[in-house]
Amino acid sequence: MKVTESSIEPADLYRTIEAPSEGLFKDRGSRFISKAFPVQSTDQIKTILDSLRKEYHDARHHCYAYRIGQSGDFRTNDDGEPTNSAGKPIYGQILSNDLSNVLIVVIRYFGGTLLGVGGLINAYRTAAQEAIKNATIIERTYDSKIRISCPYPMVNDVMKIIRDEQAAITDQYYSDPVRITIQIRQGGVDRVISRLNKLKGVFNEAVNL
């Protein structure tokens, strides 16, 4: 297959969900309540999990999977269900939909009838599917911040680069030197830094988000 530049997906582009969503699956009395969340960090994931455990404190299991970051860091948790019968099927749906920076939790209320490993796999997979189906999937970019320090007379030149590159200014402090923080797609970082480095007396530092 011939690969053209337009057919290559940018490395700083990813699919995620726009906002939290829910789903529900029932089987032989058991209820599987699924919750999907857009997330940016493991600290945020921990906070969500702690909150759900308090809200659904009477549930038998809180199984989950997440995928986060450009490196595709992930984790699955069966929370007492048979090994790979819950977290892995949930994670499979994240992969099937090519999602990142997402957490899916499936909360089970036991209905009194054992479902068997096959039944559990189907239940957790379907519950995760329902949460994703009810979500709005969007594309986002992995961004970096560039902290810029420049002499006051160079501000106009720096601002021209910022406008040209369609970067967002997140912080600015006008003194001498002037300090400006911008946010830009990671794919454009090297280009912006190269342009800034051509300006005399301008210092910059890139920080991944």
mmCIF file of the C-alpha atoms, coordinates in Angstrom:
data_MODEL
# 
_entry.id   MODEL 
# 
loop_
_atom_site.group_PDB 
_atom_site.id 
_atom_site.type_symbol 
_atom_site.label_atom_id 
_atom_site.label_alt_id 
_atom_site.label_comp_id 
_atom_site.label_asym_id 
_atom_site.label_entity_id 
_atom_site.label_seq_id 
_atom_site.pdbx_PDB_ins_code 
_atom_site.Cartn_x 
_atom_site.Cartn_y 
_atom_site.Cartn_z 
_atom_site.occupancy 
_atom_site.B_iso_or_equiv 
_atom_site.pdbx_formal_charge 
_atom_site.auth_seq_id 
_atom_site.auth_comp_id 
_atom_site.auth_asym_id 
_atom_site.auth_atom_id 
_atom_site.pdbx_PDB_model_num 
ATOM 1   C CA . MET A 1 1   ? 0.000   0.000   0.000  1.00 0.00 ? 1   MET A CA 1 
ATOM 2   C CA . LYS A 1 2   ? 1.304   3.432   -0.894 1.00 0.00 ? 2   LYS A CA 1 
ATOM 3   C CA . VAL A 1 3   ? 1.398   5.719   2.114  1.00 0.00 ? 3   VAL A CA 1 
ATOM 4   C CA . THR A 1 4   ? 0.975   9.428   1.502  1.00 0.00 ? 4   THR A CA 1 
ATOM 5   C CA . GLU A 1 5   ? 1.538   12.218  3.979  1.00 0.00 ? 5   GLU A CA 1 
ATOM 6   C CA . SER A 1 6   ? -2.195  12.897  4.277  1.00 0.00 ? 6   SER A CA 1 
ATOM 7   C CA . SER A 1 7   ? -2.919  9.258   5.212  1.00 0.00 ? 7   SER A CA 1 
ATOM 8   C CA . ILE A 1 8   ? -0.593  9.270   8.217  1.00 0.00 ? 8   ILE A CA 1 
ATOM 9   C CA . GLU A 1 9   ? -2.331  10.128  11.482 1.00 0.00 ? 9   GLU A CA 1 
ATOM 10  C CA . PRO A 1 10  ? -0.363  12.747  13.458 1.00 0.00 ? 10  PRO A CA 1 
ATOM 11  C CA . ALA A 1 11  ? 1.349   11.312  16.530 1.00 0.00 ? 11  ALA A CA 1 
ATOM 12  C CA . ASP A 1 12  ? -0.081  14.098  18.701 1.00 0.00 ? 12  ASP A CA 1 
ATOM 13  C CA . LEU A 1 13  ? -3.707  13.346  17.739 1.00 0.00 ? 13  LEU A CA 1 
ATOM 14  C CA . TYR A 1 14  ? -5.923  10.955  19.702 1.00 0.00 ? 14  TYR A CA 1 
ATOM 15  C CA . ARG A 1 15  ? -9.569  9.897   20.098 1.00 0.00 ? 15  ARG A CA 1 
ATOM 16  C CA . THR A 1 16  ? -11.348 10.223  23.421 1.00 0.00 ? 16  THR A CA 1 
ATOM 17  C CA . ILE A 1 17  ? -14.821 10.966  24.776 1.00 0.00 ? 17  ILE A CA 1 
ATOM 18  C CA . GLU A 1 18  ? -16.079 14.506  25.171 1.00 0.00 ? 18  GLU A CA 1 
ATOM 19  C CA . ALA A 1 19  ? -17.795 14.070  28.541 1.00 0.00 ? 19  ALA A CA 1 
ATOM 20  C CA . PRO A 1 20  ? -18.726 11.352  31.073 1.00 0.00 ? 20  PRO A CA 1 
ATOM 21  C CA . SER A 1 21  ? -21.281 8.826   29.860 1.00 0.00 ? 21  SER A CA 1 
ATOM 22  C CA . GLU A 1 22  ? -23.179 5.839   31.247 1.00 0.00 ? 22  GLU A CA 1 
ATOM 23  C CA . GLY A 1 23  ? -24.463 2.462   30.160 1.00 0.00 ? 23  GLY A CA 1 
ATOM 24  C CA . LEU A 1 24  ? -26.385 -0.469  31.652 1.00 0.00 ? 24  LEU A CA 1 
ATOM 25  C CA . PHE A 1 25  ? -26.484 -4.209  31.026 1.00 0.00 ? 25  PHE A CA 1 
ATOM 26  C CA . LYS A 1 26  ? -28.591 -6.791  32.875 1.00 0.00 ? 26  LYS A CA 1 
ATOM 27  C CA . ASP A 1 27  ? -28.214 -10.546 32.959 1.00 0.00 ? 27  ASP A CA 1 
ATOM 28  C CA . ARG A 1 28  ? -30.053 -13.030 35.197 1.00 0.00 ? 28  ARG A CA 1 
ATOM 29  C CA . GLY A 1 29  ? -30.671 -10.503 37.941 1.00 0.00 ? 29  GLY A CA 1 
ATOM 30  C CA . SER A 1 30  ? -27.212 -8.926  37.939 1.00 0.00 ? 30  SER A CA 1 
ATOM 31  C CA . ARG A 1 31  ? -26.928 -5.269  36.973 1.00 0.00 ? 31  ARG A CA 1 
ATOM 32  C CA . PHE A 1 32  ? -23.780 -3.916  35.349 1.00 0.00 ? 32  PHE A CA 1 
ATOM 33  C CA . ILE A 1 33  ? -23.663 -0.115  35.492 1.00 0.00 ? 33  ILE A CA 1 
ATOM 34  C CA . SER A 1 34  ? -20.927 1.313   33.272 1.00 0.00 ? 34  SER A CA 1 
ATOM 35  C CA . LYS A 1 35  ? -19.348 4.734   33.624 1.00 0.00 ? 35  LYS A CA 1 
ATOM 36  C CA . ALA A 1 36  ? -16.915 6.240   31.107 1.00 0.00 ? 36  ALA A CA 1 
ATOM 37  C CA . PHE A 1 37  ? -14.799 9.305   31.849 1.00 0.00 ? 37  PHE A CA 1 
ATOM 38  C CA . PRO A 1 38  ? -12.316 11.421  29.885 1.00 0.00 ? 38  PRO A CA 1 
ATOM 39  C CA . VAL A 1 39  ? -9.159  11.581  32.006 1.00 0.00 ? 39  VAL A CA 1 
ATOM 40  C CA . GLN A 1 40  ? -5.746  13.229  31.897 1.00 0.00 ? 40  GLN A CA 1 
ATOM 41  C CA . SER A 1 41  ? -3.808  11.689  34.796 1.00 0.00 ? 41  SER A CA 1 
ATOM 42  C CA . THR A 1 42  ? -3.663  8.727   37.170 1.00 0.00 ? 42  THR A CA 1 
ATOM 43  C CA . ASP A 1 43  ? -4.392  11.103  40.065 1.00 0.00 ? 43  ASP A CA 1 
ATOM 44  C CA . GLN A 1 44  ? -7.666  12.035  38.389 1.00 0.00 ? 44  GLN A CA 1 
ATOM 45  C CA . ILE A 1 45  ? -8.448  8.349   37.863 1.00 0.00 ? 45  ILE A CA 1 
ATOM 46  C CA . LYS A 1 46  ? -7.866  7.602   41.554 1.00 0.00 ? 46  LYS A CA 1 
ATOM 47  C CA . THR A 1 47  ? -10.199 10.433  42.574 1.00 0.00 ? 47  THR A CA 1 
ATOM 48  C CA . ILE A 1 48  ? -12.967 9.131   40.287 1.00 0.00 ? 48  ILE A CA 1 
ATOM 49  C CA . LEU A 1 49  ? -12.585 5.555   41.533 1.00 0.00 ? 49  LEU A CA 1 
ATOM 50  C CA . ASP A 1 50  ? -12.696 6.668   45.183 1.00 0.00 ? 50  ASP A CA 1 
ATOM 51  C CA . SER A 1 51  ? -15.837 8.693   44.500 1.00 0.00 ? 51  SER A CA 1 
ATOM 52  C CA . LEU A 1 52  ? -17.602 5.792   42.754 1.00 0.00 ? 52  LEU A CA 1 
ATOM 53  C CA . ARG A 1 53  ? -16.751 3.369   45.548 1.00 0.00 ? 53  ARG A CA 1 
ATOM 54  C CA . LYS A 1 54  ? -18.399 5.741   48.023 1.00 0.00 ? 54  LYS A CA 1 
ATOM 55  C CA . GLU A 1 55  ? -21.437 6.386   45.815 1.00 0.00 ? 55  GLU A CA 1 
ATOM 56  C CA . TYR A 1 56  ? -21.957 2.689   45.014 1.00 0.00 ? 56  TYR A CA 1 
ATOM 57  C CA . HIS A 1 57  ? -20.690 1.340   48.323 1.00 0.00 ? 57  HIS A CA 1 
ATOM 58  C CA . ASP A 1 58  ? -23.217 -1.496  48.331 1.00 0.00 ? 58  ASP A CA 1 
ATOM 59  C CA . ALA A 1 59  ? -22.134 -2.930  44.952 1.00 0.00 ? 59  ALA A CA 1 
ATOM 60  C CA . ARG A 1 60  ? -20.310 -6.277  44.779 1.00 0.00 ? 60  ARG A CA 1 
ATOM 61  C CA . HIS A 1 61  ? -17.596 -5.249  42.277 1.00 0.00 ? 61  HIS A CA 1 
ATOM 62  C CA . HIS A 1 62  ? -16.074 -2.090  40.789 1.00 0.00 ? 62  HIS A CA 1 
ATOM 63  C CA . CYS A 1 63  ? -14.102 -3.323  37.766 1.00 0.00 ? 63  CYS A CA 1 
ATOM 64  C CA . TYR A 1 64  ? -12.294 -0.961  35.451 1.00 0.00 ? 64  TYR A CA 1 
ATOM 65  C CA . ALA A 1 65  ? -9.765  -0.316  32.723 1.00 0.00 ? 65  ALA A CA 1 
ATOM 66  C CA . TYR A 1 66  ? -8.049  2.791   31.473 1.00 0.00 ? 66  TYR A CA 1 
ATOM 67  C CA . ARG A 1 67  ? -5.668  3.922   28.767 1.00 0.00 ? 67  ARG A CA 1 
ATOM 68  C CA . ILE A 1 68  ? -3.809  7.189   29.039 1.00 0.00 ? 68  ILE A CA 1 
ATOM 69  C CA . GLY A 1 69  ? -1.014  9.207   27.446 1.00 0.00 ? 69  GLY A CA 1 
ATOM 70  C CA . GLN A 1 70  ? 0.903   8.999   24.182 1.00 0.00 ? 70  GLN A CA 1 
ATOM 71  C CA . SER A 1 71  ? 2.702   5.845   25.302 1.00 0.00 ? 71  SER A CA 1 
ATOM 72  C CA . GLY A 1 72  ? -0.654  4.103   25.784 1.00 0.00 ? 72  GLY A CA 1 
ATOM 73  C CA . ASP A 1 73  ? -0.201  3.357   29.488 1.00 0.00 ? 73  ASP A CA 1 
ATOM 74  C CA . PHE A 1 74  ? -3.050  1.153   30.676 1.00 0.00 ? 74  PHE A CA 1 
ATOM 75  C CA . ARG A 1 75  ? -4.335  -0.847  33.603 1.00 0.00 ? 75  ARG A CA 1 
ATOM 76  C CA . THR A 1 76  ? -7.128  -3.358  34.113 1.00 0.00 ? 76  THR A CA 1 
ATOM 77  C CA . ASN A 1 77  ? -8.721  -4.450  37.385 1.00 0.00 ? 77  ASN A CA 1 
ATOM 78  C CA . ASP A 1 78  ? -11.080 -7.403  37.975 1.00 0.00 ? 78  ASP A CA 1 
ATOM 79  C CA . ASP A 1 79  ? -11.899 -6.382  41.564 1.00 0.00 ? 79  ASP A CA 1 
ATOM 80  C CA . GLY A 1 80  ? -12.561 -9.910  42.783 1.00 0.00 ? 80  GLY A CA 1 
ATOM 81  C CA . GLU A 1 81  ? -14.095 -11.328 39.609 1.00 0.00 ? 81  GLU A CA 1 
ATOM 82  C CA . PRO A 1 82  ? -12.311 -14.316 37.986 1.00 0.00 ? 82  PRO A CA 1 
ATOM 83  C CA . THR A 1 83  ? -9.009  -13.340 36.368 1.00 0.00 ? 83  THR A CA 1 
ATOM 84  C CA . ASN A 1 84  ? -9.417  -11.524 33.031 1.00 0.00 ? 84  ASN A CA 1 
ATOM 85  C CA . SER A 1 85  ? -13.209 -11.810 33.108 1.00 0.00 ? 85  SER A CA 1 
ATOM 86  C CA . ALA A 1 86  ? -13.884 -8.091  33.748 1.00 0.00 ? 86  ALA A CA 1 
ATOM 87  C CA . GLY A 1 87  ? -11.018 -5.622  33.349 1.00 0.00 ? 87  GLY A CA 1 
ATOM 88  C CA . LYS A 1 88  ? -9.693  -7.187  30.151 1.00 0.00 ? 88  LYS A CA 1 
ATOM 89  C CA . PRO A 1 89  ? -13.059 -7.176  28.297 1.00 0.00 ? 89  PRO A CA 1 
ATOM 90  C CA . ILE A 1 90  ? -13.538 -3.533  29.326 1.00 0.00 ? 90  ILE A CA 1 
ATOM 91  C CA . TYR A 1 91  ? -10.058 -2.679  28.050 1.00 0.00 ? 91  TYR A CA 1 
ATOM 92  C CA . GLY A 1 92  ? -10.817 -4.542  24.843 1.00 0.00 ? 92  GLY A CA 1 
ATOM 93  C CA . GLN A 1 93  ? -13.607 -2.075  24.112 1.00 0.00 ? 93  GLN A CA 1 
ATOM 94  C CA . ILE A 1 94  ? -11.266 0.861   24.691 1.00 0.00 ? 94  ILE A CA 1 
ATOM 95  C CA . LEU A 1 95  ? -8.889  -0.633  22.125 1.00 0.00 ? 95  LEU A CA 1 
ATOM 96  C CA . SER A 1 96  ? -11.659 -1.573  19.679 1.00 0.00 ? 96  SER A CA 1 
ATOM 97  C CA . ASN A 1 97  ? -12.798 2.031   19.602 1.00 0.00 ? 97  ASN A CA 1 
ATOM 98  C CA . ASP A 1 98  ? -9.219  3.353   19.475 1.00 0.00 ? 98  ASP A CA 1 
ATOM 99  C CA . LEU A 1 99  ? -9.731  5.522   22.549 1.00 0.00 ? 99  LEU A CA 1 
ATOM 100 C CA . SER A 1 100 ? -7.123  7.078   24.797 1.00 0.00 ? 100 SER A CA 1 
ATOM 101 C CA . ASN A 1 101 ? -7.227  9.214   27.928 1.00 0.00 ? 101 ASN A CA 1 
ATOM 102 C CA . VAL A 1 102 ? -10.336 7.339   29.002 1.00 0.00 ? 102 VAL A CA 1 
ATOM 103 C CA . LEU A 1 103 ? -11.430 5.398   32.091 1.00 0.00 ? 103 LEU A CA 1 
ATOM 104 C CA . ILE A 1 104 ? -14.320 2.917   32.057 1.00 0.00 ? 104 ILE A CA 1 
ATOM 105 C CA . VAL A 1 105 ? -15.688 1.526   35.315 1.00 0.00 ? 105 VAL A CA 1 
ATOM 106 C CA . VAL A 1 106 ? -18.333 -1.196  35.440 1.00 0.00 ? 106 VAL A CA 1 
ATOM 107 C CA . ILE A 1 107 ? -20.164 -1.543  38.760 1.00 0.00 ? 107 ILE A CA 1 
ATOM 108 C CA . ARG A 1 108 ? -21.857 -4.886  39.380 1.00 0.00 ? 108 ARG A CA 1 
ATOM 109 C CA . TYR A 1 109 ? -24.794 -5.566  41.616 1.00 0.00 ? 109 TYR A CA 1 
ATOM 110 C CA . PHE A 1 110 ? -24.973 -9.357  42.021 1.00 0.00 ? 110 PHE A CA 1 
ATOM 111 C CA . GLY A 1 111 ? -28.361 -10.852 41.213 1.00 0.00 ? 111 GLY A CA 1 
ATOM 112 C CA . GLY A 1 112 ? -27.951 -14.191 42.969 1.00 0.00 ? 112 GLY A CA 1 
ATOM 113 C CA . THR A 1 113 ? -27.160 -16.299 39.900 1.00 0.00 ? 113 THR A CA 1 
ATOM 114 C CA . LEU A 1 114 ? -23.605 -17.144 38.869 1.00 0.00 ? 114 LEU A CA 1 
ATOM 115 C CA . LEU A 1 115 ? -22.931 -16.214 35.248 1.00 0.00 ? 115 LEU A CA 1 
ATOM 116 C CA . GLY A 1 116 ? -19.749 -18.214 34.672 1.00 0.00 ? 116 GLY A CA 1 
ATOM 117 C CA . VAL A 1 117 ? -16.588 -16.794 33.148 1.00 0.00 ? 117 VAL A CA 1 
ATOM 118 C CA . GLY A 1 118 ? -18.096 -16.599 29.655 1.00 0.00 ? 118 GLY A CA 1 
ATOM 119 C CA . GLY A 1 119 ? -21.160 -14.801 30.958 1.00 0.00 ? 119 GLY A CA 1 
ATOM 120 C CA . LEU A 1 120 ? -19.030 -12.332 32.899 1.00 0.00 ? 120 LEU A CA 1 
ATOM 121 C CA . ILE A 1 121 ? -16.843 -11.557 29.893 1.00 0.00 ? 121 ILE A CA 1 
ATOM 122 C CA . ASN A 1 122 ? -19.940 -10.845 27.826 1.00 0.00 ? 122 ASN A CA 1 
ATOM 123 C CA . ALA A 1 123 ? -21.521 -8.745  30.560 1.00 0.00 ? 123 ALA A CA 1 
ATOM 124 C CA . TYR A 1 124 ? -18.508 -6.517  31.203 1.00 0.00 ? 124 TYR A CA 1 
ATOM 125 C CA . ARG A 1 125 ? -17.765 -6.182  27.492 1.00 0.00 ? 125 ARG A CA 1 
ATOM 126 C CA . THR A 1 126 ? -21.370 -5.246  26.685 1.00 0.00 ? 126 THR A CA 1 
ATOM 127 C CA . ALA A 1 127 ? -21.647 -2.810  29.580 1.00 0.00 ? 127 ALA A CA 1 
ATOM 128 C CA . ALA A 1 128 ? -18.483 -1.036  28.416 1.00 0.00 ? 128 ALA A CA 1 
ATOM 129 C CA . GLN A 1 129 ? -19.882 -0.971  24.859 1.00 0.00 ? 129 GLN A CA 1 
ATOM 130 C CA . GLU A 1 130 ? -23.040 0.729   26.122 1.00 0.00 ? 130 GLU A CA 1 
ATOM 131 C CA . ALA A 1 131 ? -21.083 3.501   27.891 1.00 0.00 ? 131 ALA A CA 1 
ATOM 132 C CA . ILE A 1 132 ? -19.028 4.149   24.751 1.00 0.00 ? 132 ILE A CA 1 
ATOM 133 C CA . LYS A 1 133 ? -22.124 4.043   22.532 1.00 0.00 ? 133 LYS A CA 1 
ATOM 134 C CA . ASN A 1 134 ? -23.728 6.739   24.674 1.00 0.00 ? 134 ASN A CA 1 
ATOM 135 C CA . ALA A 1 135 ? -20.620 8.945   24.562 1.00 0.00 ? 135 ALA A CA 1 
ATOM 136 C CA . THR A 1 136 ? -19.591 11.546  22.010 1.00 0.00 ? 136 THR A CA 1 
ATOM 137 C CA . ILE A 1 137 ? -16.206 10.570  20.571 1.00 0.00 ? 137 ILE A CA 1 
ATOM 138 C CA . ILE A 1 138 ? -13.944 13.462  19.638 1.00 0.00 ? 138 ILE A CA 1 
ATOM 139 C CA . GLU A 1 139 ? -10.376 14.056  18.532 1.00 0.00 ? 139 GLU A CA 1 
ATOM 140 C CA . ARG A 1 140 ? -7.961  15.947  20.740 1.00 0.00 ? 140 ARG A CA 1 
ATOM 141 C CA . THR A 1 141 ? -4.265  16.728  20.616 1.00 0.00 ? 141 THR A CA 1 
ATOM 142 C CA . TYR A 1 142 ? -1.402  16.086  22.985 1.00 0.00 ? 142 TYR A CA 1 
ATOM 143 C CA . ASP A 1 143 ? -0.057  19.535  23.771 1.00 0.00 ? 143 ASP A CA 1 
ATOM 144 C CA . SER A 1 144 ? 3.074   21.093  25.205 1.00 0.00 ? 144 SER A CA 1 
ATOM 145 C CA . LYS A 1 145 ? 3.668   24.381  26.953 1.00 0.00 ? 145 LYS A CA 1 
ATOM 146 C CA . ILE A 1 146 ? 6.573   26.589  25.963 1.00 0.00 ? 146 ILE A CA 1 
ATOM 147 C CA . ARG A 1 147 ? 7.812   29.093  28.521 1.00 0.00 ? 147 ARG A CA 1 
ATOM 148 C CA . ILE A 1 148 ? 9.372   32.087  26.819 1.00 0.00 ? 148 ILE A CA 1 
ATOM 149 C CA . SER A 1 149 ? 11.551  34.798  28.305 1.00 0.00 ? 149 SER A CA 1 
ATOM 150 C CA . CYS A 1 150 ? 12.565  37.724  26.108 1.00 0.00 ? 150 CYS A CA 1 
ATOM 151 C CA . PRO A 1 151 ? 13.769  41.348  26.284 1.00 0.00 ? 151 PRO A CA 1 
ATOM 152 C CA . TYR A 1 152 ? 10.897  43.826  26.026 1.00 0.00 ? 152 TYR A CA 1 
ATOM 153 C CA . PRO A 1 153 ? 11.999  45.140  22.593 1.00 0.00 ? 153 PRO A CA 1 
ATOM 154 C CA . MET A 1 154 ? 11.602  41.589  21.174 1.00 0.00 ? 154 MET A CA 1 
ATOM 155 C CA . VAL A 1 155 ? 7.956   41.171  22.233 1.00 0.00 ? 155 VAL A CA 1 
ATOM 156 C CA . ASN A 1 156 ? 6.476   42.026  18.837 1.00 0.00 ? 156 ASN A CA 1 
ATOM 157 C CA . ASP A 1 157 ? 8.701   39.461  17.105 1.00 0.00 ? 157 ASP A CA 1 
ATOM 158 C CA . VAL A 1 158 ? 7.744   36.798  19.643 1.00 0.00 ? 158 VAL A CA 1 
ATOM 159 C CA . MET A 1 159 ? 4.049   37.628  19.349 1.00 0.00 ? 159 MET A CA 1 
ATOM 160 C CA . LYS A 1 160 ? 4.233   37.318  15.561 1.00 0.00 ? 160 LYS A CA 1 
ATOM 161 C CA . ILE A 1 161 ? 5.542   33.753  15.910 1.00 0.00 ? 161 ILE A CA 1 
ATOM 162 C CA . ILE A 1 162 ? 2.793   32.956  18.405 1.00 0.00 ? 162 ILE A CA 1 
ATOM 163 C CA . ARG A 1 163 ? 0.128   34.249  16.005 1.00 0.00 ? 163 ARG A CA 1 
ATOM 164 C CA . ASP A 1 164 ? 1.662   32.496  13.002 1.00 0.00 ? 164 ASP A CA 1 
ATOM 165 C CA . GLU A 1 165 ? 1.702   29.179  14.844 1.00 0.00 ? 165 GLU A CA 1 
ATOM 166 C CA . GLN A 1 166 ? -1.813  29.668  16.274 1.00 0.00 ? 166 GLN A CA 1 
ATOM 167 C CA . ALA A 1 167 ? -0.537  28.962  19.773 1.00 0.00 ? 167 ALA A CA 1 
ATOM 168 C CA . ALA A 1 168 ? -2.625  29.831  22.829 1.00 0.00 ? 168 ALA A CA 1 
ATOM 169 C CA . ILE A 1 169 ? -1.197  32.188  25.433 1.00 0.00 ? 169 ILE A CA 1 
ATOM 170 C CA . THR A 1 170 ? -1.857  30.705  28.888 1.00 0.00 ? 170 THR A CA 1 
ATOM 171 C CA . ASP A 1 171 ? 0.155   33.171  30.972 1.00 0.00 ? 171 ASP A CA 1 
ATOM 172 C CA . GLN A 1 172 ? 2.053   36.411  30.442 1.00 0.00 ? 172 GLN A CA 1 
ATOM 173 C CA . TYR A 1 173 ? 3.999   38.807  32.618 1.00 0.00 ? 173 TYR A CA 1 
ATOM 174 C CA . TYR A 1 174 ? 5.146   42.116  31.152 1.00 0.00 ? 174 TYR A CA 1 
ATOM 175 C CA . SER A 1 175 ? 8.310   43.336  32.786 1.00 0.00 ? 175 SER A CA 1 
ATOM 176 C CA . ASP A 1 176 ? 11.876  43.128  31.529 1.00 0.00 ? 176 ASP A CA 1 
ATOM 177 C CA . PRO A 1 177 ? 12.398  40.391  30.610 1.00 0.00 ? 177 PRO A CA 1 
ATOM 178 C CA . VAL A 1 178 ? 8.872   39.628  29.437 1.00 0.00 ? 178 VAL A CA 1 
ATOM 179 C CA . ARG A 1 179 ? 7.636   36.130  30.342 1.00 0.00 ? 179 ARG A CA 1 
ATOM 180 C CA . ILE A 1 180 ? 5.034   34.394  28.190 1.00 0.00 ? 180 ILE A CA 1 
ATOM 181 C CA . THR A 1 181 ? 3.725   30.829  28.385 1.00 0.00 ? 181 THR A CA 1 
ATOM 182 C CA . ILE A 1 182 ? 2.072   29.347  25.310 1.00 0.00 ? 182 ILE A CA 1 
ATOM 183 C CA . GLN A 1 183 ? 0.307   26.031  24.631 1.00 0.00 ? 183 GLN A CA 1 
ATOM 184 C CA . ILE A 1 184 ? 0.725   24.281  21.291 1.00 0.00 ? 184 ILE A CA 1 
ATOM 185 C CA . ARG A 1 185 ? 0.345   20.853  19.700 1.00 0.00 ? 185 ARG A CA 1 
ATOM 186 C CA . GLN A 1 186 ? 3.410   18.733  20.355 1.00 0.00 ? 186 GLN A CA 1 
ATOM 187 C CA . GLY A 1 187 ? 3.904   18.301  16.618 1.00 0.00 ? 187 GLY A CA 1 
ATOM 188 C CA . GLY A 1 188 ? 4.645   22.018  16.316 1.00 0.00 ? 188 GLY A CA 1 
ATOM 189 C CA . VAL A 1 189 ? 7.010   22.389  19.272 1.00 0.00 ? 189 VAL A CA 1 
ATOM 190 C CA . ASP A 1 190 ? 10.293  21.888  17.418 1.00 0.00 ? 190 ASP A CA 1 
ATOM 191 C CA . ARG A 1 191 ? 9.281   24.329  14.705 1.00 0.00 ? 191 ARG A CA 1 
ATOM 192 C CA . VAL A 1 192 ? 8.278   27.036  17.198 1.00 0.00 ? 192 VAL A CA 1 
ATOM 193 C CA . ILE A 1 193 ? 11.443  26.602  19.265 1.00 0.00 ? 193 ILE A CA 1 
ATOM 194 C CA . SER A 1 194 ? 13.550  26.795  16.100 1.00 0.00 ? 194 SER A CA 1 
ATOM 195 C CA . ARG A 1 195 ? 11.911  30.106  15.174 1.00 0.00 ? 195 ARG A CA 1 
ATOM 196 C CA . LEU A 1 196 ? 12.278  31.502  18.697 1.00 0.00 ? 196 LEU A CA 1 
ATOM 197 C CA . ASN A 1 197 ? 15.947  30.518  18.835 1.00 0.00 ? 197 ASN A CA 1 
ATOM 198 C CA . LYS A 1 198 ? 16.629  32.740  15.828 1.00 0.00 ? 198 LYS A CA 1 
ATOM 199 C CA . LEU A 1 199 ? 15.611  35.780  17.880 1.00 0.00 ? 199 LEU A CA 1 
ATOM 200 C CA . LYS A 1 200 ? 18.432  37.378  19.851 1.00 0.00 ? 200 LYS A CA 1 
ATOM 201 C CA . GLY A 1 201 ? 18.140  37.155  23.626 1.00 0.00 ? 201 GLY A CA 1 
ATOM 202 C CA . VAL A 1 202 ? 15.045  34.935  23.644 1.00 0.00 ? 202 VAL A CA 1 
ATOM 203 C CA . PHE A 1 203 ? 15.072  31.906  25.960 1.00 0.00 ? 203 PHE A CA 1 
ATOM 204 C CA . ASN A 1 204 ? 12.491  29.124  25.945 1.00 0.00 ? 204 ASN A CA 1 
ATOM 205 C CA . GLU A 1 205 ? 11.669  25.787  27.529 1.00 0.00 ? 205 GLU A CA 1 
ATOM 206 C CA . ALA A 1 206 ? 9.124   23.182  26.392 1.00 0.00 ? 206 ALA A CA 1 
ATOM 207 C CA . VAL A 1 207 ? 7.082   21.175  28.903 1.00 0.00 ? 207 VAL A CA 1 
ATOM 208 C CA . ASN A 1 208 ? 4.841   18.249  27.856 1.00 0.00 ? 208 ASN A CA 1 
ATOM 209 C CA . LEU A 1 209 ? 1.303   18.226  29.233 1.00 0.00 ? 209 LEU A CA 1 
# 
